[in-house]
Amino acid sequence: MTILYDEGQQAIATESRRVLEARSGVEALLPLLESTGEYHRPFWDTAREQGWTALALPETYGGLGLGLIELGLIAHQAGRSISGAPFLTSNFGAAKAIELYGTDAQKARWLPGLASGETIGAIAFAGGPDAMPRQPEVTLTGDLLDGFARGVSGGLAADVAIVLANGPGMAALVLVDLAGVERSAIASFDNSRCLADLHFAATPAESLAVGSAARDAALHILALQAVVTAHEQTGGAEVLMEIARDYALTRRAFGQPIGAFQSVKHRIAELYGLVELARANCIHAAAREGQPDFITAAAAARLSATEAYDTAARDCIQIHGGIGVTWELGLHLHMRRARSLAIEQGSSLFWEDVLVDRLAGEAA
């Protein structure tokens, strides 16, 4: 695939941007920062109504049969609008885990609900900087789980979770119905992520993969989510670059627009380069799904998008000066989201290690 979208994909991007800009705004997102466990329900209602939850899932189970490229387009627009819920990514990750590694019975039970958005899924091993820990705090004995999955994005609202656990002498990737599972809400600087610690106490679990296959499957699911998240980060970085540009062209100091000063114009030019590099990496990674180099491409997209969003959030606020840190302007929403997304699917250190391991293996 080239780094250009075809006509149909461009239509998806245009329409999703129009819908999200009409239904989401700073004024709706600010109150969420002061309440733990709430998310922007209009965003999730829109995702369900527009069929975005079904976009990349099989038609057999109520999906639309498209792919990671099209879902990435939606995620990009969600990043521009600062989506008020994490479920577009987590539902996709949980659904793909079940689609790729589950039994026919598991697929029939869970995929239709995940495709419609009536069921919310979570990936319970991607929270915090240490994604896929070698020794998870969750233990599988027989078909029962015990222990903690910490910092699970969407965990407060999820109905089903995919968990990486310590089995008897080996890793195990399992599917867990969260009905009745104890959850502890985590108050964070980005409360719309619905973060929670999940406490399993003799909780029934269904196996998806065991041993080295479990860790391979977990990394693949994490990479799929990382590509979606990278699109969201790139969308956020893009809109911040545009906000900084527009402000620099209108704000005047010493008789001229501040964009005329080299220190400002160079920052905006550097942001443009970071955004376009991240965008190209995202498109490439999405197009490589199912190919041997997919994990490598996903790691590159994740790293470049994280750098772009972090840098854009910082520089956009600095270009605005004092007004940039005010509550009402809302630039801090992007700063919060940039930091949240930077660790949700594993930190940059994790993905750097993945990238180095993959490249070293290819070189060998």
N, C-alpha and C positions, 0 to 999 in steps of 0.2 A: 504493500500500500504506500502511496505517496503521503506527504504531510499535509495534503489538502483534503477537505471533505467533499463528498459528492453532493448533488443537488438535494437528495432526500435527507441527508444528514444535516445539511445547512438549514433545511426547513425545520427539523427537530430543534436545532439550536435557537433559531429565531422565535419559534412559537413558545418554547419553554422560557426564554428570556422575557417575552411579552407577558406571559402569565405570572411569572414570579415577581416581576417589577410592579405589576398591578396589585398583587395580593400580599406582599411582604414589604416591611419598612422598619426603620430604626425605632419608630414609636411603638411598634408591636413587640420588638425584641428587648428593649430596655427593661420592662418589668420582670422579664424572666430571670434577670441577673439577681433579683432579690427574693426569689422563691425557689427552694430546692425541690426537685422532682417534677417540675412542670416543663412542658415543651410547647413549641408554637403549633398548636393543633391545626390552624388553617393551612400551614405548610404541608403537614402530613395528609390532611384531607385533600389538598390539591394533588399531591403525589398519587394518591389512590384514585382520585377522579380522573386524572390524566393518563392513568395506566403506566406510570413510571415504575411502580413496584413490580410490574409484570414484564418489563421491557426485555430483560436479558434471560428470561426463563423459558423452558420448553413449552410449546403450544399444548402438548399433551396434558399439562397440569395447569392450564389457564394462563400461560405466559404468551408473549408476543413473538418469541423466537428470534429476537434480534441479538446483539452482542455487546461486548464490553465497550466498543467504540461508541455506540449510541447511548449507553448508560453514562459513559464519560462525558458526553455532551450535556446531559441533564445535570450531572454533578458539577460541571464547570459553571453552569448558570446558577446552581444552588450556592456555589461559593461566592459568586458575585453578589447575591442577595443575602448572604449570611443565613443559610438555612437554619431554622430553629429546632431541628430534631436530627438525630444521627441515624435514623432507621433506614434511610435509603441505602446506605452502605452496609449496615449490619444485617438487614434482611437479605441483601444480595449474597453476602458471605455465608450466612447460615443456609440459604437455599442452595447455593452451589455445593456446599459440603454434603448436603443430603442428596442432591442430584448426582454428584460424582461418586460418592462412597456409600450411599445408603441402599437399603433393600427396597424392593418394589412396595412393600407395605409401608415403610417409612416415607417414601416419596408420596404415596397416595394419601397418607395422613396429613403431611405437613406442607407440601409444595403448593396446593391450591390456595391455602390460607395466606402463605407468604407472598404468593403472586398477587393476590387481591389486596394485600395490606391489612386484612383482618387479623392476621397473626403477625406478631413482631418477633424477630429473631435477634440473637446476640452471639458474638464470638467472645468466649470467656477466657482467652489466653493472649489477647493482644493489648491489654491495658498496661500502661506504664512503660518505662524505657526498656525493661528487660522482657521483650516479647519472647514467647516460646522458651521459658526457663527450663534448664536441664532437670531441675527438681521442682516440679509444680507443687503447690500446697494442697493439691487435691489427690486423693488416693482412691483407686478402684479396687474393690474386693468383691470378687464374683461379678454381680451386676449392680453393686451399690457404691455410691460415691460418698466420700467424707472429706471435709476440709473446706478451704476458702478459695474462691476466685476473686481477686481484688481489682478494683478500678475498672469494672466492666462497663463499656460505653453502651448506653441504652438498657442497662441491666435492671433499672427500676421498672421499666414498662414491658420487658420482654416476656414472651410466652414460652420460648424454647431457646436453648443455648447449646453451642458446640463447645465442648470442654476438652482440654488436653490434660490427661491425668497420669499419675504413676500407677501402672498396673503391676501384676506380680512379676517382677524382674524385667519389665519392659514398659515403654510408653503406650498409652491408649488414647485414641481420639473417640469421644463418645457424644451421643445425642441425649439431651436431658430435657424433660418436660418440667418447666419451672413452677408449675402450679404447686403451691404450698411451700416452696423454697423460701427460707428466710433471707431478706435483703436489708442491707444497711445503706441508706442514702449517703452520698458523699457531697458535701457542700464545696463547690469549687468556684473558680472565677469565671466559669462558663457553664452555668447550671443547666442550660437547655440540653446538655449532653446526657442528662439522666444517669450519671455515674452511680454505680452501686457496688458494694462487696456482696458476693453471693456466698451463703453459708450452707454447705451440703451436709446433711446428717442422715446417713443411710438412705440416700436419695436414689431411686431407680434410674439406671442409665442403660442406653442401648449402644452397642459397639459399632463404630464405623471403620476403624482401622487399628491395628496393633503393631508394636515393634517399630522398626525403622520406617515402615510404611505409614505409621501414624504421624511421625514427625515430618515426613515428606508431604503428606496430605495437609498437615497444619501449615507448613510453609507455603504451599500452593494457594490455600485459601487466604492466607495473610497477604500474599502477593496480589491476588485478585482485588482484595479490599484496598491495598496500598495504591493500586492504579486508580481506583475510583477516588480515593482520598487525594491523590496527586492532582487529579482534574479539579477537584473542589478547591485545593490550595491555589492552583493556577488561576482559577476564576477570581478568587479573592485578591490575588496579587495584581491581576489585570485591572480590576475596578479601582484599586488603590492607586495604581499608576495613573489612571485617567483622572481621578479626583485630584491628585497632586498636580498633574499637568494643568487642569482647568483652573485650579487655585493660583498657580504660578503665573498664569496669563492674565489674571484679573487683579490680584493683590499688588498694590503699588508701594514702593518704598524709594526714597531719594529721587522721586520724579520719574520712575520707570517701573514696569512690571518686574516682580522679583525673579521671574523666569529669565530675565536678561542677564542675571548674575551667573557666572560660571559655576559656582558652588551648587546652585539649584539646578541649572539646566543639565549639568553633568550627572547629577543624581538621578534625574528623571530618565536620561538616556541610558544609564546603567540599569535602571529598573526595566526598561523596555527590552534590553538584551536578556535579562534574567527571565522575564515572562515568556519571551519567544523561545528560549532554550527549553524551558519547562514544558511549554505547549508542545513542541516537537517531540520531546521525550515521552510525553503522555500519549500522544497519538501513536508513536512507534510501539510503546508497550502494549497499548490496547490491541493493536493490530497483530501482535506476536502471541496472543493467547493461544495456547495449544501447541506452540512451537518449542523446541529444545532450549532456546535462549530467552524464554519468557521471564524467568526469575531475574536474570541479569537486566533485562529491559525494565522490569518493574522496579528494581532497586535504583536504577539510574533516574527513572521518572520521579520516584519518591524523594530522592536526595535533591534533585534540582528544583522540584516544586516546593520543598520545605525551605530551601534557601531563598527562593523567590518571594514566598509569602512572608517569611520573617523579615526580610530586608524591606519589602514594600510597606509592611505595617509600621516599622520603625521610621523609615524615611518620610513617609506620607505625613506622619504626625510631626516630625521635625520641620518639614517644609511649611506646615501650617503655623508653627510657633505655638504660642500660648493657647490659642483657640483650639488647637488640635487635641488637647487633653480634656476638653469640656465634656460633660455627660451628654448634653443634648446633641452635639455634632455626631457622636456615635463611632468615631474612628477607633475608640478603645474596644468596640465589639470585634473589629477585625484583629486587633492585637491579641485579644483573648482567644479568638478562634484559631489564629495562627499558632499560638502556643499549645492549645488543646490538640489540634490535628498533628502537631509535630511529634507527639508521643503516642497517639491512639493506636497506630498500627506498628509500633516499635519505633524507637528513636533513630536519629541519623546514625548513631554509632552502630546500632544493630544492622541497619541496611548497608553501611560501609563494610562491615564484616561479611555480610552475605555477598556483596559485590566482589570484594577481594577474593573470597573463597571460590566464587564462580570463575572469575577471570584467571586465577591461578590454576584452577583445574583445566580450563580450556588451553592455557599456555602449555601445561604439562602434556 
